[in-house]
Structures are given as structure tokens and as C-alpha cells.
Amino acid sequence: MDFRNQGLQQAIDNSLNNQAKLYDVKTFSQTISAKFEELIIELHKQYKRQVVILVDEYDKPITDYLEQKNKK
């Protein structure tokens, strides 16, 4: 994620939008948490399967962002 240039929230939002586009899912929610939930629900409806979220080094962008912010 390009959080250094976009900011953390915008980078996460863009990532969710890209995933929605990749799977041809339309999202309408404005908040990140609601958009994430909507994406999961819509993928489940579309594929009729459970949606599995794999989180690898989930804290890396957050810690990098905080480290960068503290350097300023």
C-alpha cells in the first residue's frame, strides 16, 4: 500500500476499492469498516462460498506509518 503518499486510511480505502473492482463487486459504503464488511458479504453472495480473510503482517503498514509520523 502506498500509505506514505496517500495516508493510511486512503491507502486502505484504495486497496478495498481495488479488490472490489477485481471481483466486479460494487460497494456503496463510505467508511473503511463498512466497505470491508460489504465486500465480504457481496463476495459471499456472488460465489456462494465462505469468504476467508488471510491477514499477513497486518500491523506492518500501521507500524511503518506511525514510525514515519514520529520522525516528523
N, CA, C and O atoms as CSV, one atom per row, in Angstrom:
chain,resi,resn,atom,element,x,y,z
A,1,MET,N,N,0.840,-1.182,0.000
A,1,MET,CA,C,0.000,0.000,0.000
A,1,MET,C,C,0.883,1.242,0.000
A,1,MET,O,O,1.933,1.283,0.640
A,2,ASP,N,N,0.443,2.217,-0.710
A,2,ASP,CA,C,1.200,3.464,-0.813
A,2,ASP,C,C,0.760,4.435,0.286
A,2,ASP,O,O,0.341,5.557,-0.001
A,3,PHE,N,N,0.857,3.997,1.543
A,3,PHE,CA,C,0.380,4.826,2.640
A,3,PHE,C,C,1.267,6.030,2.889
A,3,PHE,O,O,0.816,7.020,3.464
A,4,ARG,N,N,2.512,5.964,2.470
A,4,ARG,CA,C,3.408,7.105,2.707
A,4,ARG,C,C,2.963,8.335,1.920
A,4,ARG,O,O,3.090,9.460,2.402
A,5,ASN,N,N,2.449,8.126,0.722
A,5,ASN,CA,C,1.997,9.248,-0.104
A,5,ASN,C,C,0.512,9.545,0.074
A,5,ASN,O,O,0.090,10.698,-0.017
A,6,GLN,N,N,-0.273,8.513,0.328
A,6,GLN,CA,C,-1.725,8.681,0.390
A,6,GLN,C,C,-2.257,8.870,1.802
A,6,GLN,O,O,-3.351,9.405,1.982
A,7,GLY,N,N,-1.519,8.451,2.784
A,7,GLY,CA,C,-2.038,8.376,4.146
A,7,GLY,C,C,-2.625,6.984,4.345
A,7,GLY,O,O,-3.057,6.340,3.388
A,8,LEU,N,N,-2.639,6.531,5.579
A,8,LEU,CA,C,-3.035,5.163,5.867
A,8,LEU,C,C,-4.492,4.880,5.499
A,8,LEU,O,O,-4.778,3.875,4.849
A,9,GLN,N,N,-5.404,5.745,5.902
A,9,GLN,CA,C,-6.822,5.494,5.617
A,9,GLN,C,C,-7.106,5.478,4.122
A,9,GLN,O,O,-7.848,4.622,3.640
A,10,GLN,N,N,-6.528,6.405,3.394
A,10,GLN,CA,C,-6.764,6.452,1.952
A,10,GLN,C,C,-6.183,5.228,1.262
A,10,GLN,O,O,-6.785,4.698,0.328
A,11,ALA,N,N,-5.021,4.776,1.713
A,11,ALA,CA,C,-4.400,3.592,1.119
A,11,ALA,C,C,-5.250,2.346,1.363
A,11,ALA,O,O,-5.416,1.524,0.463
A,12,ILE,N,N,-5.785,2.204,2.568
A,12,ILE,CA,C,-6.666,1.062,2.865
A,12,ILE,C,C,-7.933,1.147,2.032
A,12,ILE,O,O,-8.379,0.147,1.468
A,13,ASP,N,N,-8.510,2.331,1.954
A,13,ASP,CA,C,-9.721,2.520,1.151
A,13,ASP,C,C,-9.467,2.182,-0.309
A,13,ASP,O,O,-10.286,1.514,-0.941
A,14,ASN,N,N,-8.343,2.633,-0.851
A,14,ASN,CA,C,-7.994,2.320,-2.242
A,14,ASN,C,C,-7.804,0.825,-2.442
A,14,ASN,O,O,-8.207,0.277,-3.468
A,15,SER,N,N,-7.194,0.164,-1.468
A,15,SER,CA,C,-6.995,-1.281,-1.556
A,15,SER,C,C,-8.330,-2.017,-1.584
A,15,SER,O,O,-8.509,-2.948,-2.369
A,16,LEU,N,N,-9.262,-1.609,-0.738
A,16,LEU,CA,C,-10.596,-2.220,-0.745
A,16,LEU,C,C,-11.305,-1.968,-2.072
A,16,LEU,O,O,-11.951,-2.864,-2.614
A,17,ASN,N,N,-11.186,-0.762,-2.588
A,17,ASN,CA,C,-11.798,-0.442,-3.883
A,17,ASN,C,C,-11.204,-1.303,-5.002
A,17,ASN,O,O,-11.923,-1.762,-5.889
A,18,ASN,N,N,-9.894,-1.514,-4.951
A,18,ASN,CA,C,-9.245,-2.348,-5.968
A,18,ASN,C,C,-9.716,-3.793,-5.894
A,18,ASN,O,O,-9.934,-4.429,-6.926
A,19,GLN,N,N,-9.875,-4.315,-4.686
A,19,GLN,CA,C,-10.368,-5.687,-4.533
A,19,GLN,C,C,-11.809,-5.801,-5.028
A,19,GLN,O,O,-12.170,-6.779,-5.682
A,20,ALA,N,N,-12.617,-4.813,-4.717
A,20,ALA,CA,C,-13.999,-4.821,-5.193
A,20,ALA,C,C,-14.034,-4.806,-6.721
A,20,ALA,O,O,-14.800,-5.551,-7.334
A,21,LYS,N,N,-13.220,-3.975,-7.323
A,21,LYS,CA,C,-13.160,-3.899,-8.779
A,21,LYS,C,C,-12.671,-5.210,-9.386
A,21,LYS,O,O,-13.200,-5.666,-10.400
A,22,LEU,N,N,-11.664,-5.811,-8.766
A,22,LEU,CA,C,-11.110,-7.073,-9.244
A,22,LEU,C,C,-12.176,-8.172,-9.324
A,22,LEU,O,O,-12.169,-8.987,-10.246
A,23,TYR,N,N,-13.079,-8.182,-8.359
A,23,TYR,CA,C,-14.123,-9.212,-8.307
A,23,TYR,C,C,-15.479,-8.703,-8.805
A,23,TYR,O,O,-16.503,-9.360,-8.611
A,24,ASP,N,N,-15.480,-7.547,-9.438
A,24,ASP,CA,C,-16.688,-6.964,-10.010
A,24,ASP,C,C,-17.793,-6.810,-8.962
A,24,ASP,O,O,-18.946,-7.175,-9.190
A,25,VAL,N,N,-17.409,-6.265,-7.816
A,25,VAL,CA,C,-18.343,-6.019,-6.717
A,25,VAL,C,C,-18.495,-4.513,-6.573
A,25,VAL,O,O,-17.504,-3.783,-6.561
A,26,LYS,N,N,-19.708,-4.057,-6.467
A,26,LYS,CA,C,-19.970,-2.638,-6.258
A,26,LYS,C,C,-20.144,-2.392,-4.759
A,26,LYS,O,O,-20.931,-3.071,-4.100
A,27,THR,N,N,-19.413,-1.429,-4.232
A,27,THR,CA,C,-19.567,-1.046,-2.833
A,27,THR,C,C,-20.110,0.372,-2.767
A,27,THR,O,O,-19.823,1.207,-3.624
A,28,PHE,N,N,-20.898,0.624,-1.737
A,28,PHE,CA,C,-21.529,1.931,-1.590
A,28,PHE,C,C,-21.206,2.588,-0.255
A,28,PHE,O,O,-21.499,3.766,-0.053
A,29,SER,N,N,-20.612,1.841,0.645
A,29,SER,CA,C,-20.309,2.359,1.979
A,29,SER,C,C,-19.181,3.375,1.915
A,29,SER,O,O,-18.336,3.344,1.020
A,30,GLN,N,N,-19.192,4.267,2.879
A,30,GLN,CA,C,-18.185,5.328,2.919
A,30,GLN,C,C,-17.047,5.031,3.885
A,30,GLN,O,O,-15.909,5.431,3.638
A,31,THR,N,N,-17.336,4.335,4.980
A,31,THR,CA,C,-16.282,4.062,5.947
A,31,THR,C,C,-15.537,2.786,5.559
A,31,THR,O,O,-16.075,1.924,4.865
A,32,ILE,N,N,-14.313,2.684,6.012
A,32,ILE,CA,C,-13.489,1.519,5.689
A,32,ILE,C,C,-14.100,0.254,6.263
A,32,ILE,O,O,-14.191,-0.758,5.568
A,33,SER,N,N,-14.517,0.295,7.512
A,33,SER,CA,C,-15.070,-0.914,8.138
A,33,SER,C,C,-16.342,-1.362,7.447
A,33,SER,O,O,-16.536,-2.558,7.230
A,34,ALA,N,N,-17.215,-0.424,7.097
A,34,ALA,CA,C,-18.460,-0.780,6.408
A,34,ALA,C,C,-18.184,-1.288,5.000
A,34,ALA,O,O,-18.842,-2.218,4.533
A,35,LYS,N,N,-17.222,-0.688,4.328
A,35,LYS,CA,C,-16.868,-1.128,2.973
A,35,LYS,C,C,-16.277,-2.537,3.004
A,35,LYS,O,O,-16.571,-3.356,2.133
A,36,PHE,N,N,-15.442,-2.816,4.012
A,36,PHE,CA,C,-14.846,-4.140,4.169
A,36,PHE,C,C,-15.947,-5.181,4.406
A,36,PHE,O,O,-15.944,-6.249,3.794
A,37,GLU,N,N,-16.872,-4.861,5.289
A,37,GLU,CA,C,-17.995,-5.762,5.561
A,37,GLU,C,C,-18.836,-5.980,4.308
A,37,GLU,O,O,-19.218,-7.110,4.000
A,38,GLU,N,N,-19.119,-4.921,3.600
A,38,GLU,CA,C,-19.916,-5.007,2.372
A,38,GLU,C,C,-19.218,-5.876,1.320
A,38,GLU,O,O,-19.864,-6.677,0.645
A,39,LEU,N,N,-17.931,-5.719,1.187
A,39,LEU,CA,C,-17.161,-6.517,0.236
A,39,LEU,C,C,-17.239,-8.009,0.583
A,39,LEU,O,O,-17.428,-8.842,-0.303
A,40,ILE,N,N,-17.096,-8.342,1.854
A,40,ILE,CA,C,-17.187,-9.734,2.290
A,40,ILE,C,C,-18.575,-10.301,2.000
A,40,ILE,O,O,-18.697,-11.405,1.470
A,41,ILE,N,N,-19.604,-9.563,2.341
A,41,ILE,CA,C,-20.977,-10.030,2.128
A,41,ILE,C,C,-21.256,-10.224,0.642
A,41,ILE,O,O,-21.837,-11.234,0.244
A,42,GLU,N,N,-20.850,-9.272,-0.166
A,42,GLU,CA,C,-21.117,-9.360,-1.603
A,42,GLU,C,C,-20.329,-10.495,-2.263
A,42,GLU,O,O,-20.838,-11.156,-3.168
A,43,LEU,N,N,-19.102,-10.721,-1.819
A,43,LEU,CA,C,-18.332,-11.844,-2.355
A,43,LEU,C,C,-18.993,-13.172,-1.983
A,43,LEU,O,O,-19.034,-14.103,-2.787
A,44,HIS,N,N,-19.503,-13.246,-0.767
A,44,HIS,CA,C,-20.212,-14.459,-0.336
A,44,HIS,C,C,-21.456,-14.689,-1.202
A,44,HIS,O,O,-21.715,-15.812,-1.633
A,45,LYS,N,N,-22.208,-13.647,-1.451
A,45,LYS,CA,C,-23.401,-13.768,-2.302
A,45,LYS,C,C,-23.029,-14.180,-3.720
A,45,LYS,O,O,-23.680,-15.038,-4.317
A,46,GLN,N,N,-21.997,-13.575,-4.246
A,46,GLN,CA,C,-21.602,-13.807,-5.634
A,46,GLN,C,C,-21.080,-15.223,-5.856
A,46,GLN,O,O,-21.405,-15.847,-6.865
A,47,TYR,N,N,-20.284,-15.732,-4.939
A,47,TYR,CA,C,-19.633,-17.024,-5.138
A,47,TYR,C,C,-20.285,-18.168,-4.359
A,47,TYR,O,O,-19.917,-19.330,-4.532
A,48,LYS,N,N,-21.250,-17.838,-3.504
A,48,LYS,CA,C,-21.962,-18.855,-2.711
A,48,LYS,C,C,-20.988,-19.724,-1.910
A,48,LYS,O,O,-21.187,-20.931,-1.773
A,49,ARG,N,N,-19.953,-19.105,-1.395
A,49,ARG,CA,C,-18.944,-19.783,-0.596
A,49,ARG,C,C,-18.550,-18.880,0.570
A,49,ARG,O,O,-18.777,-17.671,0.548
A,50,GLN,N,N,-17.961,-19.493,1.578
A,50,GLN,CA,C,-17.449,-18.694,2.680
A,50,GLN,C,C,-16.285,-17.841,2.175
A,50,GLN,O,O,-15.514,-18.258,1.310
A,51,VAL,N,N,-16.183,-16.669,2.723
A,51,VAL,CA,C,-15.072,-15.781,2.390
A,51,VAL,C,C,-14.034,-15.907,3.498
A,51,VAL,O,O,-14.353,-15.788,4.681
A,52,VAL,N,N,-12.811,-16.143,3.106
A,52,VAL,CA,C,-11.720,-16.284,4.060
A,52,VAL,C,C,-10.800,-15.083,3.912
A,52,VAL,O,O,-10.376,-14.747,2.806
A,53,ILE,N,N,-10.500,-14.451,5.012
A,53,ILE,CA,C,-9.596,-13.306,5.014
A,53,ILE,C,C,-8.282,-13.752,5.646
A,53,ILE,O,O,-8.240,-14.129,6.816
A,54,LEU,N,N,-7.227,-13.705,4.869
A,54,LEU,CA,C,-5.897,-14.027,5.383
A,54,LEU,C,C,-5.172,-12.726,5.675
A,54,LEU,O,O,-5.042,-11.864,4.806
A,55,VAL,N,N,-4.713,-12.598,6.881
A,55,VAL,CA,C,-4.029,-11.378,7.293
A,55,VAL,C,C,-2.577,-11.726,7.587
A,55,VAL,O,O,-2.278,-12.472,8.520
A,56,ASP,N,N,-1.688,-11.179,6.781
A,56,ASP,CA,C,-0.269,-11.435,6.927
A,56,ASP,C,C,0.424,-10.120,7.250
A,56,ASP,O,O,0.341,-9.163,6.481
A,57,GLU,N,N,1.090,-10.075,8.358
A,57,GLU,CA,C,1.777,-8.863,8.795
A,57,GLU,C,C,0.836,-7.663,8.768
A,57,GLU,O,O,1.163,-6.601,8.238
A,58,TYR,N,N,-0.341,-7.864,9.354
A,58,TYR,CA,C,-1.364,-6.824,9.350
A,58,TYR,C,C,-0.884,-5.520,9.964
A,58,TYR,O,O,-1.364,-4.448,9.597
A,59,ASP,N,N,0.048,-5.602,10.885
A,59,ASP,CA,C,0.478,-4.404,11.576
A,59,ASP,C,C,1.601,-3.653,10.865
A,59,ASP,O,O,1.937,-2.536,11.258
A,60,LYS,N,N,2.183,-4.244,9.834
A,60,LYS,CA,C,3.331,-3.623,9.155
A,60,LYS,C,C,3.011,-2.232,8.597
A,60,LYS,O,O,3.758,-1.296,8.883
A,61,PRO,N,N,1.944,-2.050,7.819
A,61,PRO,CA,C,1.662,-0.691,7.331
A,61,PRO,C,C,1.377,0.295,8.464
A,61,PRO,O,O,1.726,1.472,8.373
A,62,ILE,N,N,0.746,-0.191,9.525
A,62,ILE,CA,C,0.418,0.696,10.645
A,62,ILE,C,C,1.690,1.106,11.381
A,62,ILE,O,O,1.886,2.286,11.675
A,63,THR,N,N,2.552,0.137,11.680
A,63,THR,CA,C,3.792,0.492,12.387
A,63,THR,C,C,4.696,1.362,11.514
A,63,THR,O,O,5.321,2.294,12.021
A,64,ASP,N,N,4.776,1.082,10.236
A,64,ASP,CA,C,5.560,1.932,9.332
A,64,ASP,C,C,5.010,3.352,9.310
A,64,ASP,O,O,5.768,4.322,9.336
A,65,TYR,N,N,3.693,3.464,9.261
A,65,TYR,CA,C,3.042,4.776,9.236
A,65,TYR,C,C,3.345,5.543,10.529
A,65,TYR,O,O,3.685,6.726,10.497
A,66,LEU,N,N,3.217,4.855,11.659
A,66,LEU,CA,C,3.470,5.502,12.942
A,66,LEU,C,C,4.940,5.901,13.083
A,66,LEU,O,O,5.249,6.974,13.601
A,67,GLU,N,N,5.839,5.041,12.624
A,67,GLU,CA,C,7.257,5.373,12.668
A,67,GLU,C,C,7.567,6.599,11.824
A,67,GLU,O,O,8.329,7.473,12.235
A,68,GLN,N,N,6.972,6.652,10.644
A,68,GLN,CA,C,7.190,7.792,9.746
A,68,GLN,C,C,6.635,9.070,10.391
A,68,GLN,O,O,7.261,10.128,10.331
A,69,LYS,N,N,5.462,8.955,11.001
A,69,LYS,CA,C,4.820,10.108,11.636
A,69,LYS,C,C,5.647,10.620,12.807
A,69,LYS,O,O,5.736,11.828,13.024
A,70,ASN,N,N,6.254,9.704,13.565
A,70,ASN,CA,C,7.061,10.094,14.725
A,70,ASN,C,C,8.378,10.736,14.323
A,70,ASN,O,O,8.968,11.462,15.122
A,71,LYS,N,N,8.857,10.492,13.109
A,71,LYS,CA,C,10.115,11.092,12.643
A,71,LYS,C,C,9.940,12.557,12.314
A,71,LYS,O,O,10.918,13.304,12.272
A,72,LYS,N,N,8.712,12.979,12.080
A,72,LYS,CA,C,8.470,14.380,11.691
A,72,LYS,C,C,8.526,15.310,12.867
A,72,LYS,O,O,8.345,16.517,12.709
